[in-house]
Amino acid sequence: MKPILTLALLASLASAEETQLFNGKDLTGWEGDAKFWSVQDGALTGKSTPENPVPHNTFIIWKGGEASDFTLTLKFRMTPGDDKKYTNSGIQYRSKVIDAEKFIVGGYQADFEYGDNYSGILYEEKGRGILAQRGEQVLISQGDTPAKPKLEVTGKTGDSKEIQAAIRKDDWNEFKIVAAGANVKQYINGLLTVDVTDNTAEAPKTGVIALQMHAGPPMKVQFKDIVLTKK
C-alpha cells in the first residue's frame, strides 16, 4: 500500500528549500580574504601560519543572501598549527557584515574549538558575548541595557562533559543549527548543545551565514557538506 501524502505534508515539503552552499571544488558563492581561505582536499579551508597570521577575527561569507528560519548542517574539522594545540572557529548565522573590506562579521555564532570549553556554545560576535553555555536551555529577555540582557537558564540540554567527549578533535564532526523564530538550537554529532529563546529587541531575525578564522596561533579549519534548508 502506497503512503498517502497529506496536503499539509505536501505544503511543508514544498516550502523547504534545500541548497548546497559549497560545491567542493572552489570558492564559488563565497567571499573572504584569499590570504587565508582556499579549497583543499574537497573542503573549504581556512589556514594561518607563523608567517601569515590572522590579525583579527576574519570570516568567509556566503553570498547567496540572508537566511531567517532554517536548518543548516555541515561537517567541520580542526587542526592546530603548532604545539599550543589551538584552534577556534565558528559558524555565523543571522549575522551582519560589519566591515566588508576586512571581512568582519557580527551576530550569532555556533562556536567550536580544539580545547574543551567552548564547542557548542552560543556566542554573539561583536555583540552580547556568550548567550548560552554548552548543555544549557536559556531564555533571554531585556536587561538593564541592550548589551547586558537577562539570561535565565531554564533547563539542560545534556551533560557538558558528555557532549565534549563526543567531539572528535582530529577528525570530522557534524554541526547542525535549527533557527525558528525566537528559538535557536545547536547540535554537534547529534547531541543538543544549546536551546535558546531570545525575546529581546536585539535578537537577530535574519542575516548572512559566514565561517570564522579566529586570531591567534597558527591553525587550520575545514568545512564540507554545507547544506541550508530554508523553512
KOLTORTOR-993301 format. One record per residue (C-alpha): residue number from 1; residue in one letter; x, y, z. Coordinates in nm, 4 decimals. Example, Ala and Ser with C-alpha at 12.3 -4.5 7.8 and 13.67 -1.06 7.14 Angstrom:
// residues 2
+-----+---------+----------+----------+----------+
: num : residuo :     east :    north :       up :
+-----+---------+----------+----------+----------+
:   1 :       A :   1.2300 :  -0.4500 :   0.7800 :
:   2 :       S :   1.3670 :  -0.1060 :   0.7140 :
+-----+---------+----------+----------+----------+
END
This chain:
// residues 231
+-----+---------+----------+----------+----------+
: num : residuo :     east :    north :       up :
+-----+---------+----------+----------+----------+
:   1 :       M :   0.0000 :   0.0000 :   0.0000 :
:   2 :       K :   0.1472 :   0.3346 :  -0.1029 :
:   3 :       P :   0.1742 :   0.6085 :   0.1627 :
:   4 :       I :  -0.0686 :   0.8956 :   0.1235 :
:   5 :       L :   0.0802 :   1.2465 :   0.1275 :
:   6 :       T :  -0.1489 :   1.4880 :   0.3043 :
:   7 :       L :  -0.1930 :   1.8449 :   0.1850 :
:   8 :       A :  -0.0150 :   1.9682 :   0.4975 :
:   9 :       L :   0.2831 :   1.7426 :   0.4317 :
:  10 :       L :   0.2976 :   1.8433 :   0.0668 :
:  11 :       A :   0.2900 :   2.2095 :   0.1651 :
:  12 :       S :   0.5669 :   2.1511 :   0.4168 :
:  13 :       L :   0.7843 :   1.9737 :   0.1612 :
:  14 :       A :   0.7229 :   2.2447 :  -0.0952 :
:  15 :       S :   0.8165 :   2.5196 :   0.1497 :
:  16 :       A :   1.1521 :   2.3596 :   0.2384 :
:  17 :       E :   1.4218 :   2.4904 :   0.0057 :
:  18 :       E :   1.7431 :   2.2851 :   0.0297 :
:  19 :       T :   2.0641 :   2.4404 :  -0.1031 :
:  20 :       Q :   2.4190 :   2.3063 :  -0.1189 :
:  21 :       L :   2.6294 :   2.6082 :  -0.0203 :
:  22 :       F :   2.9706 :   2.4643 :  -0.1188 :
:  23 :       N :   3.0499 :   2.2776 :  -0.4392 :
:  24 :       G :   3.3598 :   2.1014 :  -0.3066 :
:  25 :       K :   3.5764 :   2.2394 :  -0.5878 :
:  26 :       D :   3.6243 :   2.6143 :  -0.5486 :
:  27 :       L :   3.5028 :   2.9188 :  -0.3559 :
:  28 :       T :   3.2128 :   2.9977 :  -0.5888 :
:  29 :       G :   2.9415 :   3.1671 :  -0.3834 :
:  30 :       W :   3.1776 :   3.2631 :  -0.1015 :
:  31 :       E :   3.3836 :   3.5745 :  -0.0320 :
:  32 :       G :   3.6735 :   3.6027 :   0.2129 :
:  33 :       D :   4.0388 :   3.7016 :   0.2461 :
:  34 :       A :   4.2301 :   3.4980 :  -0.0127 :
:  35 :       K :   4.5377 :   3.5032 :   0.2120 :
:  36 :       F :   4.3614 :   3.2572 :   0.4412 :
:  37 :       W :   4.0774 :   3.0827 :   0.2554 :
:  38 :       S :   4.1044 :   2.8183 :  -0.0178 :
:  39 :       V :   3.9787 :   2.4707 :  -0.1089 :
:  40 :       Q :   4.1945 :   2.1764 :  -0.0010 :
:  41 :       D :   4.1069 :   1.8091 :  -0.0359 :
:  42 :       G :   3.7496 :   1.8966 :  -0.1290 :
:  43 :       A :   3.6969 :   2.1089 :   0.1825 :
:  44 :       L :   3.6528 :   2.4819 :   0.2322 :
:  45 :       T :   3.9714 :   2.5594 :   0.4253 :
:  46 :       G :   4.0918 :   2.8455 :   0.6408 :
:  47 :       K :   4.4609 :   2.8332 :   0.7269 :
:  48 :       S :   4.7037 :   3.0600 :   0.9088 :
:  49 :       T :   5.0772 :   3.0131 :   0.9622 :
:  50 :       P :   5.3508 :   3.1834 :   1.1664 :
:  51 :       E :   5.4444 :   3.3708 :   0.8501 :
:  52 :       N :   5.0812 :   3.4545 :   0.7665 :
:  53 :       P :   4.8975 :   3.5167 :   1.0955 :
:  54 :       V :   4.5356 :   3.6290 :   1.1249 :
:  55 :       P :   4.5474 :   3.9905 :   1.2536 :
:  56 :       H :   4.1839 :   3.9885 :   1.3675 :
:  57 :       N :   3.8882 :   3.7531 :   1.3510 :
:  58 :       T :   3.8162 :   3.7123 :   0.9825 :
:  59 :       F :   3.5294 :   3.5419 :   0.8014 :
:  60 :       I :   3.4379 :   3.3902 :   0.4695 :
:  61 :       I :   3.0830 :   3.4919 :   0.3819 :
:  62 :       W :   2.8222 :   3.3021 :   0.1818 :
:  63 :       K :   2.6964 :   3.5415 :  -0.0840 :
:  64 :       G :   2.3647 :   3.3685 :  -0.1537 :
:  65 :       G :   2.1574 :   3.6089 :   0.0541 :
:  66 :       E :   2.0170 :   3.6131 :   0.4049 :
:  67 :       A :   1.8517 :   3.3306 :   0.5969 :
:  68 :       S :   1.5831 :   3.3664 :   0.8654 :
:  69 :       D :   1.4247 :   3.0322 :   0.9633 :
:  70 :       F :   1.6277 :   2.7328 :   0.8503 :
:  71 :       T :   1.8246 :   2.4194 :   0.9248 :
:  72 :       L :   2.1956 :   2.4375 :   0.8469 :
:  73 :       T :   2.4149 :   2.1278 :   0.8558 :
:  74 :       L :   2.7849 :   2.0934 :   0.7840 :
:  75 :       K :   3.0912 :   1.8947 :   0.8753 :
:  76 :       F :   3.3945 :   2.0599 :   1.0345 :
:  77 :       R :   3.7493 :   1.9569 :   1.1182 :
:  78 :       M :   4.0121 :   2.1480 :   1.3146 :
:  79 :       T :   4.3911 :   2.1114 :   1.3044 :
:  80 :       P :   4.6279 :   2.3023 :   1.5337 :
:  81 :       G :   4.9300 :   2.4556 :   1.3641 :
:  82 :       D :   5.1808 :   2.4290 :   1.6486 :
:  83 :       D :   5.2389 :   2.2708 :   1.9890 :
:  84 :       K :   4.9982 :   2.5145 :   2.1564 :
:  85 :       K :   4.7188 :   2.2946 :   2.0138 :
:  86 :       Y :   4.4939 :   2.5918 :   1.9468 :
:  87 :       T :   4.2089 :   2.6335 :   1.7048 :
:  88 :       N :   3.8994 :   2.8455 :   1.7470 :
:  89 :       S :   3.6316 :   2.8899 :   1.4870 :
:  90 :       G :   3.2586 :   2.9159 :   1.4482 :
:  91 :       I :   2.9582 :   2.9345 :   1.2214 :
:  92 :       Q :   2.7942 :   3.2752 :   1.1943 :
:  93 :       Y :   2.4203 :   3.2864 :   1.1270 :
:  94 :       R :   2.1558 :   3.5582 :   1.1295 :
:  95 :       S :   2.4616 :   3.7820 :   1.1164 :
:  96 :       K :   2.5591 :   4.1104 :   0.9536 :
:  97 :       V :   2.8690 :   4.2277 :   0.7702 :
:  98 :       I :   3.0289 :   4.4992 :   0.9813 :
:  99 :       D :   3.3352 :   4.5688 :   0.7634 :
: 100 :       A :   3.3200 :   4.4287 :   0.4100 :
: 101 :       E :   3.6815 :   4.5175 :   0.3248 :
: 102 :       K :   3.8211 :   4.3386 :   0.6291 :
: 103 :       F :   3.5620 :   4.0568 :   0.6194 :
: 104 :       I :   3.4413 :   4.1269 :   0.9725 :
: 105 :       V :   3.1025 :   3.9830 :   1.0701 :
: 106 :       G :   2.8887 :   4.0136 :   1.3844 :
: 107 :       G :   2.5935 :   3.8134 :   1.5126 :
: 108 :       Y :   2.5012 :   3.4680 :   1.6393 :
: 109 :       Q :   2.7927 :   3.2246 :   1.6348 :
: 110 :       A :   2.7874 :   2.8479 :   1.6861 :
: 111 :       D :   3.1308 :   2.8139 :   1.8438 :
: 112 :       F :   3.3839 :   2.5309 :   1.8302 :
: 113 :       E :   3.7466 :   2.4917 :   1.9312 :
: 114 :       Y :   4.0258 :   2.2375 :   1.9873 :
: 115 :       G :   4.0041 :   2.2962 :   2.3621 :
: 116 :       D :   3.7390 :   2.1655 :   2.5991 :
: 117 :       N :   3.5330 :   2.4707 :   2.6980 :
: 118 :       Y :   3.3521 :   2.6441 :   2.4134 :
: 119 :       S :   3.2474 :   2.3965 :   2.1447 :
: 120 :       G :   2.8707 :   2.4137 :   2.1074 :
: 121 :       I :   2.8075 :   2.7376 :   2.2967 :
: 122 :       L :   2.6026 :   3.0238 :   2.1507 :
: 123 :       Y :   2.8163 :   3.3360 :   2.1258 :
: 124 :       E :   2.7245 :   3.6707 :   1.9768 :
: 125 :       E :   3.0259 :   3.8043 :   1.7868 :
: 126 :       K :   3.0649 :   4.1832 :   1.8113 :
: 127 :       G :   2.7581 :   4.1845 :   2.0341 :
: 128 :       R :   2.6381 :   4.0488 :   2.3660 :
: 129 :       G :   2.9041 :   3.7815 :   2.4149 :
: 130 :       I :   2.8237 :   3.4346 :   2.5486 :
: 131 :       L :   2.4466 :   3.3804 :   2.5463 :
: 132 :       A :   2.4378 :   3.0114 :   2.6401 :
: 133 :       Q :   2.6963 :   2.7690 :   2.7718 :
: 134 :       R :   2.7136 :   2.4148 :   2.6399 :
: 135 :       G :   2.4394 :   2.1995 :   2.7887 :
: 136 :       E :   2.2055 :   2.4884 :   2.8705 :
: 137 :       Q :   1.8496 :   2.5792 :   2.7801 :
: 138 :       V :   1.8331 :   2.9587 :   2.8076 :
: 139 :       L :   1.5632 :   3.2257 :   2.7949 :
: 140 :       I :   1.6939 :   3.5723 :   2.7031 :
: 141 :       S :   1.4943 :   3.8795 :   2.7984 :
: 142 :       Q :   1.5583 :   4.2529 :   2.8149 :
: 143 :       G :   1.8119 :   4.3595 :   3.0738 :
: 144 :       D :   1.9227 :   4.6949 :   3.2095 :
: 145 :       T :   2.0944 :   4.7750 :   2.8781 :
: 146 :       P :   2.0830 :   4.6150 :   2.5303 :
: 147 :       A :   2.4417 :   4.4964 :   2.5766 :
: 148 :       K :   2.3562 :   4.3139 :   2.9014 :
: 149 :       P :   2.0411 :   4.1063 :   2.8555 :
: 150 :       K :   1.8878 :   3.8891 :   3.1262 :
: 151 :       L :   1.9979 :   3.5273 :   3.0773 :
: 152 :       E :   1.7813 :   3.2714 :   3.2571 :
: 153 :       V :   1.8878 :   2.9073 :   3.2498 :
: 154 :       T :   1.5567 :   2.7210 :   3.2338 :
: 155 :       G :   1.6863 :   2.3680 :   3.1866 :
: 156 :       K :   1.9583 :   2.1412 :   3.0495 :
: 157 :       T :   2.0075 :   2.0013 :   2.7018 :
: 158 :       G :   2.2552 :   1.7431 :   2.8239 :
: 159 :       D :   2.5790 :   1.6941 :   3.0139 :
: 160 :       S :   2.8524 :   1.9326 :   2.9002 :
: 161 :       K :   3.1332 :   1.6814 :   2.9566 :
: 162 :       E :   2.9496 :   1.4097 :   2.7659 :
: 163 :       I :   2.8922 :   1.6452 :   2.4726 :
: 164 :       Q :   3.2608 :   1.7402 :   2.4738 :
: 165 :       A :   3.3645 :   1.3746 :   2.4859 :
: 166 :       A :   3.1660 :   1.3095 :   2.1654 :
: 167 :       I :   3.3660 :   1.5697 :   1.9693 :
: 168 :       R :   3.6491 :   1.4226 :   1.7601 :
: 169 :       K :   3.9338 :   1.6723 :   1.7780 :
: 170 :       D :   4.1322 :   1.5372 :   1.4836 :
: 171 :       D :   3.8511 :   1.4173 :   1.2601 :
: 172 :       W :   3.5275 :   1.5355 :   1.1016 :
: 173 :       N :   3.2298 :   1.6331 :   1.3181 :
: 174 :       E :   2.8773 :   1.7401 :   1.2238 :
: 175 :       F :   2.7263 :   2.0711 :   1.3330 :
: 176 :       K :   2.3547 :   2.1357 :   1.2915 :
: 177 :       I :   2.1782 :   2.4652 :   1.3574 :
: 178 :       V :   1.7992 :   2.4990 :   1.3658 :
: 179 :       A :   1.6606 :   2.8540 :   1.3725 :
: 180 :       A :   1.2845 :   2.9096 :   1.4060 :
: 181 :       G :   1.1500 :   3.2455 :   1.5144 :
: 182 :       A :   1.2914 :   3.3464 :   1.8514 :
: 183 :       N :   1.4327 :   2.9972 :   1.9134 :
: 184 :       V :   1.7671 :   2.8552 :   1.8009 :
: 185 :       K :   1.9081 :   2.5095 :   1.8674 :
: 186 :       Q :   2.2602 :   2.3828 :   1.8015 :
: 187 :       Y :   2.3756 :   2.0207 :   1.7756 :
: 188 :       I :   2.7182 :   1.8587 :   1.7475 :
: 189 :       N :   2.7268 :   1.4981 :   1.6314 :
: 190 :       G :   2.3557 :   1.4679 :   1.7048 :
: 191 :       L :   2.3763 :   1.5991 :   2.0623 :
: 192 :       L :   2.1799 :   1.9137 :   2.1505 :
: 193 :       T :   2.4352 :   2.1616 :   2.2861 :
: 194 :       V :   2.2125 :   2.4677 :   2.3456 :
: 195 :       D :   1.8438 :   2.5583 :   2.3186 :
: 196 :       V :   1.7959 :   2.9353 :   2.3286 :
: 197 :       T :   1.4875 :   3.1537 :   2.3084 :
: 198 :       D :   1.5835 :   3.5186 :   2.2546 :
: 199 :       N :   1.2908 :   3.7501 :   2.3275 :
: 200 :       T :   1.4879 :   4.0740 :   2.3212 :
: 201 :       A :   1.4563 :   4.3593 :   2.0736 :
: 202 :       E :   1.8196 :   4.2942 :   1.9805 :
: 203 :       A :   1.7566 :   3.9333 :   1.8793 :
: 204 :       P :   1.8624 :   3.8886 :   1.5161 :
: 205 :       K :   1.5807 :   3.7520 :   1.2997 :
: 206 :       T :   1.7678 :   3.7213 :   0.9696 :
: 207 :       G :   2.1163 :   3.7662 :   0.8303 :
: 208 :       V :   2.4145 :   3.6206 :   0.6488 :
: 209 :       I :   2.5926 :   3.2902 :   0.7008 :
: 210 :       A :   2.9695 :   3.3003 :   0.7425 :
: 211 :       L :   3.2580 :   3.0882 :   0.8744 :
: 212 :       Q :   3.5239 :   3.2146 :   1.1121 :
: 213 :       M :   3.9002 :   3.2055 :   1.1430 :
: 214 :       H :   3.9966 :   3.3320 :   1.4868 :
: 215 :       A :   4.3006 :   3.5496 :   1.5517 :
: 216 :       G :   4.5761 :   3.3695 :   1.7421 :
: 217 :       P :   4.8270 :   3.0882 :   1.6915 :
: 218 :       P :   4.8537 :   2.9138 :   1.3519 :
: 219 :       M :   4.5743 :   2.6706 :   1.2738 :
: 220 :       K :   4.3603 :   2.5146 :   1.0041 :
: 221 :       V :   3.9807 :   2.4805 :   0.9991 :
: 222 :       Q :   3.7886 :   2.2947 :   0.7290 :
: 223 :       F :   3.4242 :   2.2675 :   0.6286 :
: 224 :       K :   3.2328 :   2.0463 :   0.3841 :
: 225 :       D :   2.8837 :   1.9111 :   0.3094 :
: 226 :       I :   2.7299 :   2.2512 :   0.3849 :
: 227 :       V :   2.3521 :   2.2276 :   0.3351 :
: 228 :       L :   2.0977 :   2.5015 :   0.4078 :
: 229 :       T :   1.7266 :   2.4175 :   0.4227 :
: 230 :       K :   1.5111 :   2.7277 :   0.4480 :
: 231 :       K :   1.1708 :   2.6984 :   0.6133 :
+-----+---------+----------+----------+----------+
END
